[in-house]
Amino acid sequence: MVFGVALLVAVLLSGLAARSVLSTSLLFLAGGALVSDGFLGLVHVTPESDLVRLTADLALFAVLFTDGTHVSFPELRRRWRNPARALALGMPLAFLGIAVLAHFLAGLDWTTSFLVGAVLSPTDPVFASAIVGREEVPGRLRQLLNIESGVNDGLALPFVLVLIAAAGPTAHAEDASFGTIATELVLGLAFGVLLPLAVSLLTRFRLLGAEPRLQPLLPLAIGVSLYALCHLTHANPYLAAFSAGAVLAAVSPEAGSAFGPLGDSLAELAKFAALLVFGALLTPELFGDLSLGGYVVAVLTIVLIRPTSLILSLVGTEFDRREKFTAGWFGPKGFASVVYGLLVLQAGIPQGAEAFTLIAVTIAFSIVAHSSTDVPIARMFDVEELVGIPDDGVGPRRPVGPGAAKEHPGTGAGAATDGGADDAGRG
């Protein structure tokens, strides 16, 4: 009931959210907090509950699979230098900077501090939708934010898993050895590559092939089967999801294109559900458990570490000062950080609760800060109102490119030049 009402309210307010500091992500986060035990007490969830684990697991799988289908390898080959600098230099700098702050200001041991750095280093462009979805904004800036955020989730995952194992003892130490983690990652990658390839080969037989009306369900069937296969074999489902989406887009672009609208909608629903559950964990008690040093870490992570690390990585590039500062600011701690933070908490490591509290508060601050500033900053680039929003008597809106009507620009590389407005992420 809570999710249905929240979804209805979000849709009804989506027009307002698309042209103001309001965002639907923030609505779901605030809605979850409002109905939690800390306020109205309508929903009772704890970080250890199966609802939290299952919602986060399904949502991240859906998001990564959909992001993978947006990857365009030809586009990556043509325009890889700037995103590569952000990933190879900016992301490690942010990783190290957050870890140092967490150790000296929040009092975490070095292993847990590096774990917090790994969890908070990925970014999510959903809060920068008014920028990455606009044709008027320089294409290189949109491309940088899209590719960086689409790839860094997967890059951070092995570090998160290895550092969780190193931070032991864990509640399931026998399942957290380095060899086990490596095996799970390799299996996930293998399944993610082989399953789409096998299905693609099957569709080449004359008697097999999807009827056009049902073609969007073919990638969905692959995703559902892959999710089950990974959990049956303990393969890593997140690496499998992203690699399967990318392989599917490469070997069967028509299937990936047909799946686009359905996949984007499913991914947004999964995101909203997980944000609602995550919001229910943000009780006054949780905020009270964080030390003053932890709050300093959360603020500096958003306003200093991310902007500085990315701006340094872009030194010597063609980006002007305004573009560098915009790219540096829009490094929101996104959906992957929510799920990785829950993995940290549920692993049972000695300082897991303190680490999760710091991670959760940082994500909450990031959602508020970035979702309320994307539209004002986008207007610096002379961005007009989003397509599809009532003109309030001002006059007709000018279309802004071939992807303007898309609900989700994707966080993969292929979305870099679509110009699609993330109406589902913003509203």
Buried (B, 14 or more C-beta within 10 A) or exposed (E): EBBEEBBEBBEEBBBEBBBBBBBBBBBBBBBBBBBBBBEEEEBEBEBEBEBBBEBBBBBBBBBBBBBBBBBBEEBBEEBBEBBBBBBEBBBBBBBBBBBBBBBEBBBBBEBBBBBBBBBBBBBBBBBBBBBBBBBBBBEBBBBBBBBBBBBBBBBBBBBBBBBBBBBBEBEEEEEBEEEBBBBBBEBBBBBBBBBBBEBBEEBEEEEEEBEEEEBBBBBBEBBEBBBEBBEEEEBBBBBBBBBBBBBBBBBBEEBBBBBBBBBBBBBBBBBBBBBBBBBBBBBEEBBEBBBEBBBEBBBBBBEEBBBBBBBBBBEEBEBEEEBBBBBBBBBBBBBBBBBBBBBBBBBBBBBBBBBBBBBBBBBBBBBBBBBBBBBEBBEEBEBBBBBBBEEEEEEEBEEBBEBBBBBBBBBBBBBBBBBBBBBBBBB
